[in-house]
Structure formats: structure tokens, C-alpha cells
Amino acid sequence: MLSVTVGNEGNYVYVKEKMTWSKARDHCKSNYMDLASLRNATENVAMVDSPAWIGLHRYPYSHWSDGSRATYTNWNTGEPNNIGNKEHCVYMSVTSGYFFDFECGSLHCFACQEQQKQLNNLGK
């Protein structure tokens, strides 16, 4: 696992094991986390070295898996394209940092986010 801290938002934990989007989310949630929700370009850049499932899902991609509204996205040209009405989960490219929609059953590494509040509680 690789851990990256980004400002006050919390830590991103990159998991190299490949899983479907749902199994990746289950893994993140079982460790007091959720899939990564990238709120701005700074957070996106921090994750560029880690190709991964992220928490954006359910075409038309208006919300993150933690329930928050998606106000920031970084789609590649032509994305999201929802080919065959089957691409409902989002993967971030290591080479570009751009978002791509994929079938949720595809196997990819993934990034979890641990909220800063939870990190502070661990130190108590």
C-alpha cells in the first residue's frame, strides 16, 4: 500500500490488489475509508502516480461514493462515453490523471480515502 496525504482532506491509500469497483469499495469501507473522492486539481495531481478506481460512479457521474456531490471532474476527451450503457464506474489513468468510465466489473487497483476526522480520532 502507498499512502499520500493531501491537505486537510485526509489520506489517500493506494491498494495494488485488483478488484471490481464494488469489492474495492467494500475493502475501503471495511478499513474506515471510502473510495477516493477527488475534490480539486491538487488532489487529482497527488494521485496521478496511482492508476486506480476512484469513488465517482453511476452515470451521469453526479456524486461520489461517499454521497457528496461531484463538483470536480477531470475527464479525458470523449469521456464519459458510457459505451453500451455499461460503464458506470470511474478509473483514473496513471499517465494522465484523466478520468475514464469503465464497466464496474473490470479489475483494477484502487484508491481509498481516509477522512481527516478519522485520522485525528486514531491519535486520541
C-alpha positions in Angstrom: 0.0 0.0 0.0 1.1 3.6 -0.7 -0.3 6.4 1.4 -0.5 10.0 0.2 -1.6 12.9 2.5 -3.3 15.8 0.8 -4.0 19.0 2.8 -6.9 18.8 5.2 -8.9 16.4 3.2 -7.1 13.3 4.6 -5.0 10.4 3.3 -5.3 8.5 0.1 -4.3 4.9 0.3 -3.4 3.2 -2.9 -4.1 -0.6 -2.9 -2.3 -2.6 -5.6 -4.6 -5.6 -5.4 -7.0 -5.6 -8.4 -10.7 -5.8 -7.6 -14.1 -4.9 -9.1 -15.3 -1.4 -8.2 -17.8 -2.8 -5.7 -15.3 -5.1 -4.0 -12.8 -2.2 -3.9 -15.4 0.0 -2.2 -16.2 -2.8 0.3 -12.5 -3.1 1.1 -12.2 0.7 1.6 -15.2 0.9 3.8 -14.1 -2.1 6.0 -11.0 -0.1 6.8 -12.9 3.1 7.9 -12.5 4.6 4.5 -14.3 5.0 1.2 -13.1 5.1 -2.4 -11.2 8.3 -3.1 -13.2 11.4 -3.8 -11.1 14.0 -5.6 -12.4 17.4 -4.8 -9.9 19.6 -6.8 -6.9 19.6 -9.1 -4.5 19.4 -6.2 -5.9 16.2 -5.0 -6.0 14.9 -8.6 -2.3 15.7 -9.1 -1.4 13.9 -5.8 -3.0 10.7 -7.2 -1.5 10.8 -10.7 1.2 8.2 -9.9 -1.5 5.7 -8.9 -3.9 4.3 -11.6 -7.0 3.4 -9.7 -10.7 3.0 -9.3 -12.0 6.2 -7.6 -15.3 6.9 -6.0 -17.1 8.5 -8.9 -19.9 6.3 -10.1 -23.4 5.9 -11.6 -23.7 7.6 -14.9 -24.1 10.6 -15.3 -21.5 10.8 -12.5 -23.0 13.5 -10.3 -22.0 12.0 -6.9 -19.0 10.4 -5.2 -19.4 7.0 -3.4 -19.4 8.9 -0.1 -22.6 10.6 -1.2 -21.1 14.1 -1.8 -21.8 16.0 -5.0 -19.1 15.8 -7.7 -18.1 19.4 -8.2 -14.7 18.5 -9.7 -14.0 16.1 -12.5 -11.1 15.6 -14.9 -12.5 13.6 -17.8 -10.3 12.6 -20.8 -11.5 13.9 -24.2 -14.6 11.9 -25.2 -15.3 10.7 -21.7 -17.6 9.8 -20.2 -18.9 7.8 -23.1 -20.8 5.0 -21.2 -20.3 2.5 -24.1 -23.2 0.1 -24.3 -24.8 1.8 -21.3 -22.4 -0.5 -19.2 -19.7 1.9 -18.0 -20.9 3.2 -14.6 -17.7 3.4 -12.6 -14.6 5.6 -12.9 -10.9 4.8 -13.2 -8.2 7.4 -13.1 -5.2 7.0 -15.5 -1.7 6.9 -14.1 -0.2 8.5 -17.2 -2.6 11.5 -17.5 -4.6 11.8 -14.3 -7.7 11.9 -16.5 -10.9 10.0 -15.6 -12.3 7.2 -17.7 -15.6 5.4 -17.3 -15.4 1.6 -17.2 -17.6 -1.4 -16.5 -17.8 -1.8 -12.8 -16.9 -5.5 -13.0 -13.5 -4.7 -14.5 -10.5 -5.5 -12.3 -8.3 -2.5 -11.3 -6.2 -1.3 -8.4 -7.9 1.3 -6.3 -7.5 4.3 -4.1 -9.2 4.7 -0.7 -9.6 8.0 1.2 -9.5 8.2 5.0 -11.1 11.3 6.2 -9.0 13.7 8.4 -11.5 13.5 11.2 -10.9 9.7 11.4 -7.2 10.2 11.3 -7.4 12.6 14.3 -9.5 10.2 16.3 -6.9 7.5 15.8 -4.3 9.7 17.6 -6.5 10.0 20.7 
